[in-house]
Amino acid sequence: MPNYQGVWSLSTQMQNASAWPSQPLFQRALFQGGYAQTAELGYTNVIDYVTITSAGNATDFGDLASAVFKSYGTGSTTRGIIGGGQLSNGQATNEIQYVTVASTGNATDFGDLTDTMRGLGACASNVRGIFAGGENASSTTLNIISYITIASTGNATDFGDRTVTKRDIASHSSQTRGVFAGGLTSNVNTIDFIVIASTGNAQDFGDLTEGNANLTGLSSPTRGIFAGGNTGGGATDRIQYITIASEGNSTTFGDLVLPTEFCAGASSHTIGLIGGGDPHPGSDTNKIDTITIATTGNATDFGDLTVARYGPSGLSSAHGGLA
């Protein structure tokens, strides 16, 4: 408690500071890979970056080691991780790539996933990266969860299983929980979660407001966002949210600037970005939308990617799973 002059003692400040989630100082978001049909590039290895706190167009960061579509990105305050995806030969890959977010340059091989995976989900604490679900090179839909230690390189290790077997899912995390939602083989509304620091099977969290696939996720340390996707009748502009620490169904947040599926999410503790995607069948976009995570309301324009594409992945050095 403060004293009668309203001043906090040093010991009390330190006690409270240990419970306050601090915002990482370096706040950069990356968008990587995807399929660029408008630019006639096909599968692309492009990595773009933006400073999350400053609206504007993306800048070239470097290239992926392999051009991938429907991969998923995550990472720590220093290292960005890109897992799985579909290669230009149409096959799912088990490759994990990484970049140093504070610099620019090309991605480097990290190791391998426990299976080939496209349309997977990923999330992280500042120590551990998690990969879940997807579809392998044999077109088998997966429920597997695996993990890596972000600061080292090497192959992923088995974590457990999801409550459902789905691909084209979305995911995000707090500093303790990873959350996965939606997906195919048919549009489903399932949300499940894991405790990142442990291993074991996922548990039921609740349901999306409606079945959804090809959506994306992002989060603050307390609130998780699911945006865009396809609800069975084409691309949707819906944004939904959950409180990560308490199970329950998602709630309507607002709308994207345009309906879009196969988009990518990235965030700081306060700002969410949704980039790229497919607004209409056979199209793609370079638009980046932004939201304020702690409020509700419609997204607004942030800027443009360097290349319009759908199926990119997103990551940041300041997302909800980072202390």
C-alpha positions in Angstrom: 0.0 0.0 0.0 1.2 3.6 -0.5 1.9 5.7 2.5 -0.2 8.7 3.6 1.5 10.9 1.0 0.5 8.4 -1.8 4.0 7.1 -2.4 4.7 3.4 -2.9 7.6 1.8 -0.9 10.4 0.3 -2.9 9.6 -3.2 -1.5 5.9 -2.9 -2.5 6.8 -1.6 -5.9 9.0 -4.7 -6.5 6.3 -7.1 -5.3 3.7 -5.6 -7.7 6.2 -5.3 -10.6 6.7 -9.0 -10.5 3.0 -9.5 -11.2 2.7 -6.9 -14.0 3.3 -8.2 -17.5 5.9 -5.9 -19.0 5.7 -4.9 -22.7 8.7 -5.9 -24.7 10.6 -2.8 -25.7 11.3 -4.0 -29.3 7.9 -4.2 -31.1 8.4 -5.5 -34.6 6.0 -7.7 -36.6 7.0 -10.0 -39.5 4.8 -11.5 -42.3 6.4 -14.2 -44.3 5.7 -16.5 -47.2 2.4 -17.2 -48.8 1.0 -17.4 -52.3 1.1 -14.3 -54.5 -1.3 -14.8 -57.3 -2.0 -11.1 -58.2 1.7 -10.5 -58.6 2.0 -13.8 -60.5 4.9 -14.9 -58.2 3.2 -18.1 -56.9 4.8 -19.4 -53.8 6.9 -16.7 -52.3 9.8 -16.5 -49.8 9.3 -12.8 -49.0 9.6 -11.7 -45.4 8.2 -8.2 -44.6 8.4 -6.3 -41.3 6.6 -3.3 -39.7 7.1 -1.5 -36.4 3.8 -2.3 -34.6 3.6 1.1 -32.9 3.9 3.1 -36.2 1.3 2.7 -38.9 2.7 2.5 -42.4 3.8 0.2 -45.2 5.9 -2.9 -44.6 9.6 -3.0 -45.5 11.6 -6.0 -46.9 13.3 -8.0 -44.2 14.9 -10.9 -46.2 13.9 -14.3 -47.6 12.7 -17.6 -46.2 15.0 -20.5 -46.6 12.1 -22.2 -48.4 9.0 -20.5 -49.9 6.0 -21.8 -48.0 2.3 -21.3 -48.0 0.1 -22.0 -44.9 3.0 -22.1 -42.4 2.6 -20.6 -38.9 4.8 -18.1 -37.1 5.7 -17.5 -33.5 8.8 -16.7 -31.4 10.4 -15.0 -28.5 11.5 -11.4 -27.9 14.6 -12.1 -30.0 13.9 -15.0 -32.4 11.1 -15.5 -34.9 10.1 -19.1 -35.7 8.3 -20.3 -38.9 7.1 -23.9 -38.8 5.7 -26.2 -41.5 3.7 -25.1 -44.5 3.2 -26.2 -48.1 6.2 -26.1 -50.5 6.0 -25.1 -54.1 5.9 -28.8 -55.1 2.5 -29.0 -53.3 3.9 -31.1 -50.5 3.7 -30.4 -46.8 7.0 -29.8 -45.1 8.4 -30.5 -41.6 10.9 -27.7 -41.8 11.3 -25.1 -39.0 13.0 -21.8 -40.0 14.1 -18.9 -37.8 15.2 -15.3 -38.0 16.6 -12.8 -35.5 13.8 -10.3 -35.4 15.9 -7.2 -34.4 18.1 -7.5 -37.5 17.2 -8.1 -41.1 18.3 -11.0 -43.3 17.4 -14.4 -44.5 15.9 -17.2 -42.5 18.0 -20.1 -41.3 17.2 -23.8 -40.8 16.2 -24.5 -37.2 15.3 -28.2 -37.3 12.3 -30.4 -38.1 8.7 -30.8 -36.8 7.7 -34.3 -35.6 5.6 -34.7 -38.9 5.1 -32.7 -42.1 2.5 -30.1 -41.4 0.6 -27.5 -43.4 -2.4 -25.4 -42.1 -1.0 -25.9 -38.5 -1.2 -23.5 -35.5 1.7 -22.2 -33.4 2.2 -20.2 -30.2 4.9 -19.5 -27.7 6.1 -18.3 -24.3 9.5 -16.6 -24.3 11.1 -20.0 -23.8 9.1 -22.6 -25.7 7.5 -22.7 -29.1 4.4 -24.9 -29.7 3.1 -26.4 -33.0 -0.3 -28.2 -33.3 -2.6 -29.7 -35.8 -2.4 -29.4 -39.6 -2.3 -31.8 -42.4 0.7 -33.9 -43.4 2.1 -34.8 -46.8 -0.2 -37.9 -47.0 -3.2 -35.6 -46.6 -3.8 -37.0 -43.1 -5.3 -34.4 -40.7 -3.4 -34.3 -37.4 -4.1 -33.7 -33.7 -0.5 -33.8 -32.7 1.2 -31.1 -30.6 5.0 -30.7 -30.5 7.4 -28.2 -29.0 10.9 -26.6 -29.3 13.1 -24.6 -27.1 13.4 -21.3 -29.0 16.9 -20.3 -27.9 18.4 -23.5 -29.2 18.1 -25.2 -32.6 17.0 -28.8 -33.1 14.1 -31.0 -33.9 10.6 -30.7 -32.2 9.6 -33.1 -29.4 6.2 -34.6 -28.8 4.0 -32.6 -26.4 0.6 -34.4 -26.5 -2.6 -34.3 -28.6 -5.3 -31.8 -29.3 -8.9 -32.6 -28.4 -9.8 -32.5 -32.1 -8.1 -33.5 -35.4 -8.1 -30.4 -37.6 -6.2 -28.3 -40.2 -6.3 -24.6 -41.2 -6.6 -23.6 -37.5 -5.7 -20.4 -35.6 -3.7 -20.0 -32.4 -2.3 -17.6 -29.8 -1.0 -17.6 -26.3 -0.7 -15.8 -23.0 2.5 -16.2 -20.9 1.2 -19.6 -19.6 -1.5 -20.9 -22.0 -1.6 -21.8 -25.7 -5.0 -21.7 -27.4 -6.1 -23.3 -30.7 -9.4 -22.8 -32.5 -11.4 -23.6 -35.6 -10.3 -25.6 -38.6 -11.2 -28.2 -41.2 -12.0 -31.1 -42.3 -15.4 -29.4 -41.8 -15.8 -26.0 -40.3 -15.8 -26.4 -36.5 -16.1 -24.1 -33.6 -13.9 -26.0 -31.2 -11.4 -24.1 -29.0 -8.9 -26.0 -26.8 -5.9 -25.1 -24.8 -2.6 -26.3 -23.2 -0.3 -25.2 -20.4 2.9 -24.2 -22.4 5.5 -25.0 -19.7 4.2 -28.6 -19.2 3.5 -31.5 -21.6 0.2 -33.3 -22.0 -3.0 -33.4 -24.0 -5.1 -30.2 -24.7 -8.3 -29.5 -22.8 -11.6 -28.1 -24.0 -11.8 -24.3 -23.7 -15.1 -23.4 -25.3 -16.5 -22.6 -28.8 -16.2 -20.0 -31.4 -19.3 -17.9 -32.1 -19.6 -20.1 -35.3 -17.6 -22.8 -37.1 -14.6 -21.2 -38.9 -11.5 -22.3 -40.8 -8.6 -20.5 -42.5 -8.7 -17.8 -39.7 -5.8 -16.3 -37.8 -5.0 -15.6 -34.2 -3.2 -13.0 -32.1 -3.2 -11.9 -28.4 -2.2 -9.7 -25.6 -1.2 -11.4 -22.3 -4.9 -11.6 -21.3 -7.1 -11.4 -24.4 -7.0 -13.7 -27.4 -8.3 -12.6 -30.9 -9.5 -14.8 -33.8 -10.0 -12.9 -37.1 -11.2 -13.6 -40.6 -11.5 -17.0 -42.0 -14.3 -18.9 -43.9 -17.5 -19.9 -42.1 -18.7 -22.1 -45.0 -20.1 -19.3 -47.2 -16.9 -17.6 -48.3 -14.5 -15.2 -46.5 -15.7 -13.5 -43.4 -14.8 -10.1 -41.8 -15.6 -11.3 -38.2 -13.3 -10.7 -35.3 -13.9 -12.7 -32.1 -12.2 -12.6 -28.7 -11.7 -14.7 -25.5 -10.2 -14.1 -22.1 -7.3 -16.6 -22.2 -7.2 -17.3 -18.4 -10.9 -18.3 -18.2 -12.5 -21.0 -20.3 -15.7 -20.1 -22.2 -17.1 -19.2 -25.6 -15.7 -16.4 -27.8 -17.5 -13.1 -28.0 -17.9 -10.8 -31.0 -15.2 -8.1 -31.2 -15.9 -6.3 -34.5 -15.1 -6.5 -38.2 -12.1 -6.5 -40.4 -11.8 -3.8 -43.1 -12.6 -6.5 -45.7 -13.7 -10.1 -45.4 -10.6 -12.3 -45.8 -9.4 -15.8 -45.2 -5.9 -17.2 -45.1 -4.7 -14.0 -43.4 -1.8 -13.7 -40.8 -1.9 -12.2 -37.3 0.8 -10.6 -35.2 0.6 -8.4 -32.1 2.1 -6.4 -29.3 0.5 -6.4 -25.8 -1.9 -3.7 -27.0 -2.1 -3.7 -30.8 -3.2 -6.4 -33.2 -2.3 -6.6 -36.9 -3.9 -8.8 -39.5 -2.1 -8.9 -42.9 -2.6 -10.4 -46.3 -5.2 -13.0 -47.1 -7.8 -13.9 -49.7 -10.8 -11.5 -49.8 -12.5 -13.3 -52.7 -11.9 -16.7 -54.4 -8.9 -16.4 -56.6 -7.6 -13.1 -55.2 -5.2 -11.8 -52.6 -4.5 -8.6 -50.7 -1.5 -6.6 -49.4 -3.6 -4.8 -46.8 -2.7 -4.8 -43.1 -5.5 -4.1 -40.6 -5.0 -3.0 -37.0 -7.1 -3.3 -33.8 -6.7 -2.2 -30.2 -6.9 -5.5 -28.4 -8.2 -4.3 -25.0 -11.3 -2.7 -26.6 -13.9 -3.9 -29.1 -14.6 -2.4 -32.5 -13.9 -2.6 -36.1 -10.4 -2.8 -37.6 -8.8 0.2 -39.4 -6.1 0.4 -42.1 -2.5 0.1 -40.9 -0.6 0.0 -44.2 0.4 -2.4 -47.0 2.6 -5.5 -47.3 5.4 -5.3 -50.0 3.6 -8.1 -51.9 -0.1 -9.0 -52.0 -0.5 -12.7 -51.0 -2.7 -15.1 -49.2 -1.6 -17.8 -46.7 1.4 -15.9 -45.2 2.3 -16.4 -41.6 2.8 -13.7 -39.0 4.9 -13.3 -35.8 6.2 -10.6 -33.5 8.8 -9.9 -30.8 6.1 -8.5 -28.5 3.1 -10.9 -28.5 0.9 -12.0 -25.6 3.0 -15.0 -24.7 6.0 -12.9 -23.9 6.8 -11.5 -20.4 
